[in-house]
Amino acid sequence: MEHWGDYWRFTSLSTRLLFREVFPEENLQIKAYGNTMAATAFINGLVVQDLSRRNLDYYDPHYEVVIAVRAVKPRMPVDRTFKTVASHGTK
């Protein structure tokens, strides 16, 4: 995926590029899950109980089925200066 730029669908790479437009890199955590068996099971309408835990836990970067994103909004600096408001129309 990193070699040829797989951006036409949601992958961990395309998701990172999408979220980096709004969130700083240090505020992003992206993790992908999936493999050929999980992808095939999804396409065929199988449920999690139809597969073994061992088959689901294996990760194949070429078959990302689920993309998990944690994006934290950056903290804004607090302006501690106080400004006086000029009164209008008074002398």
HURA-V454874 format. One record per run of one state. SS is the DSSP state (H for helix, E for strand, L for the rest). FROM is the first residue (numbers start at 1). LEN is the number of residues. If there is no record, write none. Layout:
BEGIN
ss,from,len
SS,FROM,LEN
SS,FROM,LEN
END
This chain:
BEGIN
ss,from,len
L,1,11
H,12,9
L,21,4
H,25,3
E,28,6
L,34,2
H,36,8
L,44,4
H,48,3
L,51,2
H,53,5
L,58,8
E,66,6
L,72,20
END
